[in-house]
Amino acid sequence: MKFIIAFIPPEHLHRLVDALIEYHVPGMTVSEARGFGQEHDPRHPDHREYIGLEMTRKLRLEIACRDEEAEDILAAIYRSAHTGNVGDGKVFVLPVLDALRIKTGERGDRTLGPK
């Protein structure tokens, strides 16, 4: 299993949800986040000067999926959120060692529902 964490601008959420529904994503959690990226590093080409530390609004998406679903999900995120501009976001893919569905006691990828 994989755990996908994506940080995207809020205005891309509806387009992304539509794309993920096409791939029958087993579920997703969305929460608000604030932070900054490489634009604060003076060595980065997109560096901008700020007075103080400015935090940008983002959404944090969390998706647990089967290994074979990860590439399609990443493609959907890229197509939905990519503009080529600063602030498009980042996506991280982590391995999931195990999972437990509390309701049934099921373990592993069965916790994600039917294939």
N, CA, C and O of each residue as an XYZ file, in Angstrom:
460
protein
N       0.837     -1.180      0.000
C       0.000      0.000      0.000
C       0.881      1.242      0.000
O       2.051      1.193      0.381
N       0.301      2.349     -0.432
C       0.985      3.637     -0.463
C       0.132      4.672      0.264
O      -1.090      4.545      0.350
N       0.797      5.691      0.780
C       0.134      6.828      1.405
C       0.594      8.061      0.647
O       1.777      8.403      0.661
N      -0.334      8.720     -0.009
C      -0.026      9.892     -0.817
C      -0.441     11.135     -0.047
O      -1.581     11.254      0.401
N       0.499     12.054      0.098
C       0.233     13.340      0.745
C       0.520     14.419     -0.289
O       1.634     14.522     -0.803
N      -0.492     15.219     -0.588
C      -0.336     16.276     -1.585
C      -0.691     17.617     -0.962
O      -1.630     17.726     -0.173
N       0.075     18.630     -1.330
C      -0.210     20.003     -0.920
C      -0.510     20.779     -2.190
O       0.349     20.919     -3.060
N      -1.747     21.289     -2.294
C      -2.173     21.977     -3.510
C      -2.868     23.284     -3.146
O      -3.332     23.439     -2.017
N      -2.948     24.233     -4.092
C      -3.729     25.442     -3.862
C      -5.214     25.093     -3.753
O      -5.687     24.204     -4.462
N      -5.950     25.771     -2.885
C      -7.371     25.460     -2.682
C      -8.215     25.519     -3.957
O      -9.186     24.775     -4.090
N      -7.855     26.389     -4.880
C      -8.682     26.549     -6.078
C      -8.643     25.343     -7.013
O      -9.435     25.278     -7.953
N      -7.747     24.391     -6.781
C      -7.658     23.198     -7.630
C      -8.446     22.013     -7.080
O      -8.497     20.964     -7.721
N      -9.057     22.157     -5.916
C      -9.677     21.012     -5.252
C     -10.793     20.385     -6.073
O     -10.792     19.168     -6.262
N     -11.742     21.164     -6.567
C     -12.895     20.582     -7.269
C     -12.466     19.826     -8.526
O     -12.983     18.746     -8.810
N     -11.533     20.386     -9.268
C     -11.029     19.732    -10.471
C     -10.318     18.418    -10.096
O     -10.448     17.412    -10.794
N      -9.573     18.446     -8.995
C      -8.856     17.256     -8.549
C      -9.820     16.166     -8.081
O      -9.638     14.995     -8.414
N     -10.831     16.538     -7.322
C     -11.805     15.551     -6.851
C     -12.489     14.887     -8.043
O     -12.671     13.669     -8.051
N     -12.867     15.667     -9.040
C     -13.488     15.086    -10.241
C     -12.561     14.076    -10.899
O     -13.008     13.003    -11.303
N     -11.277     14.403    -11.013
C     -10.316     13.489    -11.640
C     -10.125     12.226    -10.810
O     -10.016     11.134    -11.367
N     -10.083     12.358     -9.494
C      -9.873     11.189     -8.638
C     -11.085     10.271     -8.621
O     -10.931      9.056     -8.497
N     -12.277     10.822     -8.742
C     -13.482      9.999     -8.795
C     -13.442      9.083    -10.021
O     -13.900      7.942     -9.959
N     -12.895      9.582    -11.135
C     -12.752      8.759    -12.340
C     -11.891      7.521    -12.073
O     -12.108      6.471    -12.678
N     -10.918      7.642    -11.171
C     -10.023      6.524    -10.852
C     -10.533      5.673     -9.696
O      -9.833      4.766     -9.247
N     -11.728      5.944     -9.213
C     -12.324      5.179     -8.121
C     -11.421      5.138     -6.899
O     -11.190      4.076     -6.321
N     -10.917      6.291     -6.516
C     -10.050      6.395     -5.334
C     -10.826      5.911     -4.112
O     -11.977      6.301     -3.921
N     -10.210      5.065     -3.280
C     -10.930      4.473     -2.154
C     -11.361      5.477     -1.084
O     -12.251      5.174     -0.289
N     -10.762      6.643     -1.049
C     -11.117      7.659     -0.062
C     -10.035      8.720      0.000
O      -8.921      8.524     -0.487
N     -10.377      9.842      0.604
C      -9.421     10.942      0.679
C      -9.771     11.812      1.878
O     -10.943     11.985      2.212
N      -8.759     12.347      2.512
C      -8.940     13.314      3.587
C      -8.360     14.640      3.117
O      -7.277     14.679      2.535
N      -9.082     15.721      3.371
C      -8.634     17.063      2.999
C      -8.620     17.929      4.250
O      -9.585     17.953      5.014
N      -7.514     18.639      4.450
C      -7.441     19.583      5.566
C      -6.725     20.846      5.102
O      -5.966     20.822      4.133
N      -6.971     21.935      5.795
C      -6.315     23.195      5.462
C      -4.915     23.201      6.044
O      -4.672     22.672      7.128
N      -3.995     23.810      5.302
C      -2.608     23.896      5.754
C      -2.052     25.265      5.378
O      -2.562     25.924      4.471
N      -1.019     25.680      6.072
C      -0.300     26.907      5.749
C       1.182     26.582      5.781
O       1.633     25.778      6.596
N       1.938     27.210      4.888
C       3.364     26.953      4.878
C       4.057     27.780      3.819
O       3.467     28.692      3.239
N       5.306     27.457      3.573
C       6.052     28.136      2.522
C       6.966     27.119      1.864
O       7.277     26.072      2.431
N       7.385     27.453      0.660
C       8.218     26.537     -0.104
C       9.525     27.180     -0.500
O      10.048     28.044      0.203
N      10.044     26.753     -1.629
C      11.367     27.156     -2.070
C      11.467     28.639     -2.404
O      12.570     29.178     -2.490
N      10.354     29.290     -2.588
C      10.417     30.720     -2.911
C      11.040     31.540     -1.780
O      11.396     32.700     -1.987
N      11.177     30.951     -0.583
C      11.805     31.650      0.542
C      13.314     31.414      0.602
O      13.993     32.028      1.425
N      13.850     30.546     -0.243
C      15.275     30.246     -0.267
C      15.965     31.217     -1.230
O      15.662     31.203     -2.423
N      16.882     32.059     -0.746
C      17.528     33.045     -1.622
C      18.265     32.423     -2.811
O      18.505     33.104     -3.808
N      18.626     31.145     -2.719
C      19.328     30.487     -3.826
C      18.375     29.980     -4.906
O      18.815     29.595     -5.989
N      17.080     29.978     -4.622
C      16.104     29.448     -5.573
C      15.734     30.517     -6.598
O      15.594     31.684     -6.234
N      15.570     30.147     -7.878
C      15.263     31.150     -8.914
C      13.945     31.888     -8.702
O      13.778     32.999     -9.205
N      13.006     31.293     -7.967
C      11.721     31.947     -7.722
C      11.680     32.697     -6.392
O      10.605     33.055     -5.913
N      12.847     32.935     -5.798
C      12.911     33.623     -4.504
C      12.289     35.009     -4.591
O      12.518     35.760     -5.539
N      11.499     35.323     -3.577
C      10.894     36.656     -3.464
C      11.194     37.182     -2.070
O      11.220     36.417     -1.106
N      11.420     38.473     -1.960
C      11.681     39.086     -0.651
C      10.361     39.301      0.090
O       9.382     39.767     -0.494
N      10.341     38.967      1.353
C       9.158     39.146      2.189
C       9.542     39.953      3.419
O      10.689     39.931      3.866
N       8.580     40.648      3.942
C       8.743     41.284      5.247
C       8.140     40.311      6.241
O       6.930     40.080      6.233
N       8.969     39.744      7.090
C       8.492     38.715      7.999
C       8.361     37.396      7.249
O       8.907     37.244      6.156
N       7.652     36.459      7.822
C       7.470     35.151      7.208
C       6.014     35.003      6.791
O       5.116     34.942      7.631
N       5.800     34.946      5.502
C       4.458     34.853      4.953
C       4.117     33.383      4.716
O       4.893     32.655      4.097
N       2.980     32.956      5.199
C       2.551     31.575      5.018
C       1.456     31.525      3.955
O       0.497     32.296      3.993
N       1.615     30.618      3.022
C       0.675     30.461      1.933
C      -0.394     29.442      2.304
O      -0.092     28.417      2.916
N      -1.661     29.722      1.930
C      -2.753     28.774      2.159
C      -2.657     27.637      1.159
O      -2.510     27.862     -0.042
N      -2.739     26.437      1.653
C      -2.756     25.226      0.826
C      -3.788     24.271      1.400
O      -4.284     24.462      2.511
N      -4.102     23.245      0.629
C      -4.879     22.126      1.130
C      -3.953     20.925      1.198
O      -3.109     20.724      0.324
N      -4.119     20.138      2.237
C      -3.350     18.900      2.391
C      -4.304     17.750      2.095
O      -5.327     17.590      2.761
N      -3.959     16.952      1.090
C      -4.761     15.795      0.722
C      -4.026     14.546      1.163
O      -2.811     14.442      0.991
N      -4.748     13.609      1.725
C      -4.160     12.343      2.158
C      -4.975     11.211      1.553
O      -6.193     11.146      1.718
N      -4.284     10.321      0.852
C      -4.942      9.208      0.187
C      -4.146      7.938      0.468
O      -2.948      7.878      0.189
N      -4.807      6.925      1.019
C      -4.210      5.601      1.160
C      -4.715      4.768     -0.010
O      -5.913      4.753     -0.292
N      -3.806      4.074     -0.693
C      -4.216      3.316     -1.873
C      -3.358      2.062     -2.030
O      -2.337      1.899     -1.362
N      -3.796      1.193     -2.920
C      -3.003      0.020     -3.274
C      -1.820      0.464     -4.127
O      -1.886      1.494     -4.796
N      -0.753     -0.302     -4.104
C       0.446      0.052     -4.871
C       0.122      0.318     -6.332
O       0.616      1.287     -6.910
N      -0.703     -0.532     -6.936
C      -0.991     -0.410     -8.360
C      -1.870      0.799     -8.704
O      -1.997      1.148     -9.878
N      -2.474      1.436     -7.707
C      -3.309      2.617     -7.940
C      -2.516      3.923     -7.869
O      -2.984      4.957     -8.345
N      -1.339      3.882     -7.288
C      -0.588      5.104     -6.992
C      -0.255      5.918     -8.236
O      -0.416      7.138     -8.221
N       0.202      5.286     -9.307
C       0.587      6.033    -10.511
C      -0.595      6.768    -11.130
O      -0.452      7.914    -11.558
N      -1.759      6.126    -11.185
C      -2.949      6.784    -11.736
C      -3.362      7.973    -10.875
O      -3.776      9.010    -11.394
N      -3.247      7.820     -9.569
C      -3.592      8.919     -8.660
C      -2.619     10.078     -8.839
O      -3.033     11.236     -8.885
N      -1.327      9.770     -8.940
C      -0.339     10.831     -9.161
C      -0.597     11.550    -10.483
O      -0.481     12.773    -10.559
N      -0.944     10.797    -11.517
C      -1.241     11.409    -12.817
C      -2.454     12.318    -12.718
O      -2.462     13.400    -13.306
N      -3.477     11.902    -11.987
C      -4.681     12.723    -11.823
C      -4.366     14.008    -11.057
O      -4.864     15.079    -11.403
N      -3.548     13.898    -10.029
C      -3.160     15.086     -9.262
C      -2.380     16.047    -10.153
O      -2.635     17.251    -10.145
N      -1.438     15.521    -10.916
C      -0.625     16.374    -11.789
C      -1.495     17.082    -12.820
O      -1.389     18.296    -12.989
N      -2.348     16.338    -13.506
C      -3.208     16.946    -14.533
C      -4.141     17.997    -13.948
O      -4.449     18.987    -14.612
N      -4.591     17.797    -12.721
C      -5.563     18.710    -12.114
C      -4.938     19.945    -11.493
O      -5.571     21.001    -11.456
N      -3.708     19.837    -11.004
C      -3.116     20.935    -10.241
C      -1.980     21.650    -10.959
O      -1.589     22.743    -10.549
N      -1.446     21.063    -12.012
C      -0.289     21.650    -12.697
C      -0.680     22.885    -13.514
O      -1.565     22.833    -14.368
N       0.010     24.004    -13.223
C      -0.133     25.206    -14.049
C       1.217     25.648    -14.585
O       1.291     26.425    -15.537
N       2.292     25.150    -13.970
C       3.634     25.571    -14.341
C       4.082     26.809    -13.587
O       5.166     27.334    -13.841
N       3.257     27.278    -12.664
C       3.577     28.481    -11.890
C       4.082     28.119    -10.501
O       3.882     27.003    -10.021
N       4.733     29.071     -9.873
C       5.163     28.912     -8.486
C       3.935     28.628     -7.632
O       2.895     29.263     -7.807
N       4.050     27.686     -6.715
C       2.952     27.415     -5.795
C       2.024     26.307     -6.234
O       0.996     26.086     -5.595
N       2.351     25.597     -7.312
C       1.503     24.487     -7.753
C       1.384     23.400     -6.688
O       0.368     22.709     -6.626
N       2.397     23.241     -5.860
C       2.319     22.277     -4.772
C       3.336     21.162     -4.887
O       4.200     21.170     -5.764
N       3.216     20.206     -3.987
C       4.107     19.049     -3.933
C       3.278     17.824     -3.572
O       2.211     17.925     -2.965
N       3.806     16.655     -3.967
C       3.173     15.386     -3.625
C       4.258     14.446     -3.105
O       5.343     14.356     -3.679
N       3.956     13.761     -2.032
C       4.872     12.794     -1.442
C       4.182     11.438     -1.405
O       2.993     11.351     -1.096
N       4.923     10.382     -1.717
C       4.393      9.025     -1.696
C       5.206      8.226     -0.689
O       6.427      8.119     -0.803
N       4.520      7.672      0.290
C       5.178      6.908      1.344
C       4.649      5.484      1.366
O       3.493      5.249      1.011
N       5.476      4.530      1.777
C       4.978      3.153      1.912
C       4.118      3.028      3.170
O       4.368      3.689      4.178
N       3.112      2.176      3.091
C       2.275      1.861      4.250
C       2.596      0.430      4.646
O       2.453     -0.489      3.840
N       3.022      0.241      5.868
C       3.415     -1.089      6.332
C       2.224     -1.964      6.676
O       2.261     -3.178      6.474
N       1.166     -1.351      7.197
C      -0.021     -2.110      7.579
C      -1.159     -1.135      7.805
O      -0.943      0.073      7.908
N      -2.358     -1.655      7.881
C      -3.543     -0.849      8.176
C      -4.525     -1.730      8.939
O      -4.482     -2.956      8.838
N      -5.399     -1.101      9.694
C      -6.401     -1.822     10.485
C      -7.734     -1.118     10.334
O      -7.842      0.076     10.614
N      -8.751     -1.843      9.894
C     -10.111     -1.295      9.898
C     -10.701     -1.614     11.257
O     -10.932     -2.778     11.584
N     -10.942     -0.600     12.035
C     -11.386     -0.784     13.416
C     -12.738     -1.495     13.479
O     -12.952     -2.329     14.358
N     -13.634     -1.183     12.577
C     -14.973     -1.776     12.579
C     -14.930     -3.294     12.477
O     -15.650     -3.983     13.200
N     -14.088     -3.828     11.578
C     -14.107     -5.268     11.285
C     -12.869     -6.020     11.758
O     -12.889     -7.247     11.845
N     -11.815     -5.315     12.056
C     -10.565     -5.965     12.425
C      -9.734     -6.383     11.218
O      -8.678     -6.995     11.380
N     -10.201     -6.059      9.996
C      -9.445     -6.410      8.793
C      -8.104     -5.698      8.799
O      -7.959     -4.609      9.353
N      -7.116     -6.348      8.163
C      -5.766     -5.792      8.094
C      -5.330     -5.680      6.642
O      -5.905     -6.307      5.752
N      -4.300     -4.868      6.418
C      -3.707     -4.737      5.092
C      -4.594     -4.009      4.110
O      -5.416     -3.176      4.494
N      -4.419     -4.335      2.812
C      -5.150     -3.579      1.794
C      -6.650     -3.885      1.768
O      -7.401     -3.201      1.073
N      -7.093     -4.887      2.504
C      -8.548     -5.135      2.624
C      -9.242     -3.973      3.321
O     -10.448     -3.786      3.160
N      -8.489     -3.187      4.097
C      -9.094     -2.035      4.780
C      -9.531     -0.952      3.790
O     -10.308     -0.065      4.143
N      -9.029     -1.025      2.541
C      -9.364     -0.026      1.533
C     -10.654     -0.353      0.785
O     -11.106      0.434     -0.045
N     -11.239     -1.497      1.072
C     -12.482     -1.894      0.407
C     -12.204     -2.794     -0.769
O     -11.060     -3.175     -1.017
N     -13.276     -3.142     -1.511
C     -13.109     -4.060     -2.637
C     -12.278     -3.463     -3.765
O     -12.233     -2.244     -3.933
N     -11.627     -4.318     -4.530
C     -10.804     -3.876     -5.663
C     -11.681     -3.530     -6.839
O     -11.177     -3.136     -7.891
